[in-house]
Amino acid sequence: MKKITKMMIMLFCLSAGLLFLGSVTAEAAETVSKGSYTYFAKDGTLYKMHNTKGTITKITSFKRSDTVDVFAVKGDWLYLTLDDYYSKHGSDKSWPYVCRIKTNGKSFKAMGQGVGSFVYGNYIYYIRWKFDKTKDEYPEYPGLYRMKLDGTEKKKLCSPGEYYYWAKLYNKRIYFCASTDNSTKCGVYSVNLSGKDLKKEATGYYTTMPYFYQNAIYLTVYNTKGDCIYKKDLKTGKVSYFMKGMLYTGYNGEIYYSVRKGENQELRRYNIKKKSWKKVCSRTSFSDVIGGKKWMIIEYFRPGIGNNIGVDRITLTGKSRKTIKTYFRS
């Protein structure tokens, strides 16, 4: 088994070329919101942000990990992936668990090994990992699984690859990225919610998490031009160059992406219907962007030596900046 590091899995792989096959559709789920709040986690701390006021409230902290990703909210529960890499071997190994916790920060429960993707109906869909924390070995990746919301009735859906990177849902089909040799080559597949009717939708190279809007898929492709965003029309199957840049996320018909400007990266919002973009802000480099109706959360590399990270809350126009926290990523 070849080496997979924490950063390779918990931060999605940077993109390279991608060749499309057939039809691909999916639904973006980059922003986890319910009612008045958006939920997110940074550096092992779980927060909620008021969607209109922009106020940030700390919910709880996780002592076992600084890598936590919130992927769904349903009822009074948040569903998240927690990487328990502190347990034995240090940051060179990843031990991710699919977990749930009340929106008030209570009743935490780890329910299975793997990386959570989305919640649909009474099931959690996730990328299964298999590891033994008592052994200095890298994990195995059995495939795409589902389980009940309480962690019971785990079921394998499919396993066309050896490594898995993301999974999303649209029109009762699951779309996911997998590779067979731990190189830059991978494929995009789709299956129904029972794991049947497997189709290979695309082949090529690692991609960042895509964005899907009005029967089109947008994703970053790295080629001789550098980072570029391509669009595939899901009705006609036509693939076309869309714009230069690195796509981070999308929200409500807008693409959040960055372009290199001198020594910094410039974060922009592109309105798909209006076919126009606006600058949000500039930083040395961005590592995560969470969109919203009025506010957004950006994670970025600060000037300095090493992985000096900053997390800010700002408006969609880049104003009213509030630094939530700064830290050094291990």
C-alpha positions in Angstrom: 0.0 0.0 0.0 1.4 3.4 -1.0 1.6 6.3 1.4 -1.5 8.5 1.7 -0.9 11.5 4.0 -3.3 13.5 6.1 -3.1 16.5 3.8 -3.7 14.4 0.7 -7.1 13.2 1.9 -8.4 15.9 4.2 -7.5 18.6 1.7 -8.7 17.6 -1.8 -6.0 17.0 -4.3 -4.9 19.8 -6.6 -6.1 19.3 -10.1 -4.6 18.3 -13.4 -6.2 17.4 -16.8 -9.6 15.7 -16.9 -11.2 14.0 -19.9 -15.0 13.7 -19.7 -17.1 10.7 -20.7 -20.9 10.6 -20.8 -23.1 12.7 -18.6 -22.3 13.9 -15.1 -24.7 15.6 -12.7 -24.3 16.4 -9.0 -25.4 18.9 -6.3 -23.0 21.1 -4.4 -23.0 20.9 -0.6 -20.1 23.2 0.3 -22.1 25.3 2.8 -23.7 23.5 5.8 -26.6 25.7 7.0 -29.8 25.3 8.8 -32.2 28.1 9.9 -30.2 31.1 10.9 -26.8 29.5 11.1 -23.9 28.1 9.0 -21.7 25.5 10.7 -18.0 25.0 10.1 -14.8 23.8 11.9 -11.3 25.2 11.8 -8.2 24.0 13.7 -10.2 21.5 15.8 -12.8 24.0 16.9 -16.5 23.9 15.9 -18.3 27.2 15.2 -21.6 28.5 14.0 -22.0 31.8 12.1 -25.3 33.8 12.1 -26.3 34.1 8.4 -27.4 37.7 8.6 -25.5 39.3 11.5 -22.2 37.5 10.8 -21.6 36.8 14.5 -19.3 33.8 15.2 -20.0 31.5 18.2 -17.7 28.8 19.4 -19.6 25.5 20.0 -16.9 23.2 21.2 -13.3 22.1 20.6 -11.9 18.6 19.8 -8.8 17.8 21.8 -8.0 14.7 19.7 -7.7 16.4 16.4 -7.2 19.8 14.6 -8.6 18.4 11.3 -12.4 18.4 11.4 -14.8 18.8 8.5 -18.6 19.4 8.9 -20.4 17.8 6.0 -24.1 17.8 6.9 -26.7 19.0 9.4 -30.0 17.3 10.0 -32.4 18.0 12.8 -30.4 18.8 15.9 -27.3 16.8 14.7 -24.2 17.9 12.9 -22.3 15.2 10.9 -18.6 15.5 10.6 -15.3 13.8 9.8 -12.7 13.9 12.6 -9.1 12.9 11.9 -7.8 11.2 15.0 -4.2 11.4 14.0 -3.0 12.4 17.4 -3.8 8.9 18.7 -0.4 7.2 18.0 1.9 8.0 15.1 1.7 11.8 14.7 0.6 13.8 11.7 2.2 11.4 9.2 -0.8 9.1 9.5 -4.5 9.8 9.2 -7.2 8.0 11.2 -10.5 9.7 10.1 -13.8 8.8 11.7 -17.4 9.7 10.6 -19.0 11.3 13.7 -22.0 13.2 14.9 -22.6 15.8 17.5 -25.5 17.9 18.7 -25.6 21.4 17.4 -25.0 22.6 21.0 -21.8 20.6 21.1 -23.0 17.7 23.2 -23.5 14.0 22.7 -20.4 13.4 20.4 -20.2 9.9 18.9 -17.7 8.4 16.5 -19.6 6.0 14.3 -17.2 4.5 11.8 -13.8 4.7 10.1 -13.9 6.9 7.0 -14.6 10.3 5.5 -18.2 11.6 5.4 -19.7 12.9 2.2 -23.4 13.7 2.6 -26.6 12.8 4.4 -29.7 11.7 2.4 -32.9 10.4 4.0 -32.0 8.2 7.0 -28.5 7.4 5.8 -24.9 8.8 5.9 -22.9 8.2 2.8 -19.2 8.1 3.3 -15.8 6.9 1.9 -14.8 3.9 4.0 -11.3 3.6 5.5 -10.0 0.5 7.3 -7.1 0.8 9.7 -5.6 -0.5 12.9 -4.2 2.4 15.1 -2.0 0.0 17.0 0.0 -0.8 13.9 2.4 1.4 12.0 0.6 0.7 8.7 -1.2 2.8 6.2 -4.9 2.2 5.8 -7.0 0.5 3.2 -9.9 2.1 1.3 -12.7 -0.5 0.8 -14.9 1.9 -1.2 -18.2 3.9 -1.0 -20.4 2.9 2.0 -23.6 4.1 3.7 -24.9 3.7 7.3 -27.9 4.7 9.3 -27.8 8.1 11.1 -26.9 6.4 14.4 -24.0 4.5 12.9 -25.7 1.1 12.5 -26.4 -1.0 9.4 -23.2 -0.2 7.5 -23.3 -1.4 3.9 -20.8 -1.4 1.1 -22.2 0.2 -2.1 -19.3 -0.1 -4.6 -15.5 -0.1 -4.9 -14.2 0.5 -8.5 -10.9 2.0 -7.3 -8.2 1.8 -4.7 -8.3 5.4 -3.4 -11.3 7.7 -3.0 -11.4 11.6 -2.8 -14.9 13.0 -2.8 -18.6 12.1 -3.3 -21.7 14.2 -4.1 -25.4 13.6 -4.7 -27.7 14.8 -7.5 -31.0 13.3 -8.7 -30.7 10.2 -6.5 -27.3 9.4 -8.0 -23.9 9.5 -6.2 -20.9 10.9 -8.1 -17.5 10.3 -6.7 -13.8 10.5 -7.6 -11.5 7.4 -7.4 -8.1 6.3 -8.6 -6.5 2.8 -8.9 -2.8 3.5 -8.5 -2.3 6.5 -6.1 -1.0 8.6 -9.0 -2.5 11.8 -10.5 -4.8 9.7 -12.7 -8.3 9.1 -11.5 -11.9 8.7 -12.6 -15.3 10.1 -11.8 -18.0 7.5 -11.4 -21.7 7.5 -10.5 -24.0 4.9 -8.9 -27.6 5.0 -7.6 -28.3 5.2 -3.9 -28.2 1.4 -3.6 -24.7 1.2 -5.2 -26.0 -0.3 -8.4 -25.8 0.9 -12.1 -22.1 1.9 -11.8 -21.1 4.3 -14.6 -17.7 5.8 -15.4 -18.4 9.5 -16.1 -14.9 10.9 -16.5 -11.2 9.9 -16.6 -8.0 11.9 -16.3 -6.4 13.4 -13.2 -7.1 14.7 -9.7 -9.6 17.4 -9.4 -10.7 19.7 -6.6 -14.3 19.4 -5.4 -16.5 20.5 -8.3 -19.6 22.8 -8.4 -22.8 21.9 -10.1 -25.4 24.5 -11.2 -28.3 24.3 -13.6 -27.4 21.2 -15.5 -23.7 22.0 -15.7 -20.6 20.9 -13.9 -17.7 23.2 -13.2 -14.3 22.0 -12.0 -10.6 22.9 -12.0 -8.3 21.4 -14.6 -4.6 21.8 -14.6 -3.0 21.9 -18.0 -0.3 23.8 -19.9 -2.3 27.0 -19.2 -2.1 26.5 -15.4 -5.2 26.2 -13.3 -8.3 26.5 -15.5 -12.0 26.0 -14.9 -13.9 23.9 -17.4 -17.6 23.6 -17.9 -19.5 20.5 -19.0 -23.1 20.9 -20.2 -25.0 18.0 -18.7 -27.7 17.9 -21.4 -25.5 18.0 -24.5 -22.2 16.6 -23.0 -20.3 19.5 -24.5 -17.0 20.4 -22.6 -15.7 23.9 -22.9 -13.1 26.2 -21.4 -14.8 28.5 -18.9 -12.1 30.7 -17.3 -8.7 30.7 -15.8 -8.4 30.1 -12.1 -8.7 27.7 -9.2 -12.3 26.8 -8.2 -12.9 26.5 -4.4 -16.6 26.3 -4.0 -19.9 27.6 -5.3 -23.0 29.0 -3.7 -26.4 30.2 -5.0 -25.2 30.4 -8.6 -21.9 32.0 -7.9 -18.4 30.4 -8.3 -15.7 31.3 -5.8 -12.3 31.0 -7.4 -8.8 32.6 -7.3 -6.3 33.8 -9.8 -2.7 34.6 -9.3 -1.9 38.3 -9.2 1.8 38.9 -8.6 2.9 37.4 -5.3 -0.7 36.9 -4.1 -3.9 35.2 -5.0 -7.0 37.2 -5.7 -10.3 35.7 -4.6 -13.3 36.4 -6.9 -17.0 35.7 -7.2 -18.3 34.9 -10.6 -22.1 35.2 -11.2 -23.0 32.5 -13.7 -26.2 34.1 -14.9 -24.8 37.7 -15.2 -21.5 36.4 -16.6 -19.6 38.9 -14.5 -17.1 38.7 -11.6 -16.2 40.8 -8.6 -13.1 40.8 -6.5 -13.5 39.7 -2.9 -10.0 40.0 -1.4 -6.3 39.1 -1.9 -4.1 36.8 0.2 -0.8 35.0 -0.1 -2.7 31.8 -1.0 -6.2 30.4 -0.1 -6.8 26.9 1.3 -10.6 26.9 1.9 -13.6 29.1 1.1 -17.1 28.7 2.5 -19.8 30.7 0.7 -22.9 32.2 2.1 -25.9 34.5 1.4 -24.2 37.6 3.0 -21.0 36.4 4.7 -18.2 34.0 3.9 -15.4 32.2 5.7 -11.9 32.2 4.1 -8.9 30.1 5.2 -5.6 31.3 3.8 -1.8 31.2 4.2 -0.4 34.2 6.0 3.0 35.7 5.1 5.8 34.1 7.0 7.6 30.8 7.4 5.8 27.5 7.4 2.1 26.8 7.4 1.0 30.0 9.1 -2.8 29.9 8.7 -5.5 32.6 9.1 -9.3 32.2 9.2 -11.4 35.3 8.5 -15.1 36.1 8.3 -15.8 38.7 5.6 -18.8 40.0 3.5 -19.1 38.9 -0.1 -17.6 42.1 -1.1 -14.5 41.6 1.1 -15.5 44.1 3.8 -16.2 43.9 7.6 -13.2 41.5 8.1 -13.0 39.7 11.4 -10.2 37.3 12.1 -11.6 34.2 13.8 -8.2 32.6 14.6 -4.7 32.1 13.4 -2.6 28.9 13.8 0.2 26.8 12.5 -0.9 23.7 10.5 0.9 20.5 11.3 
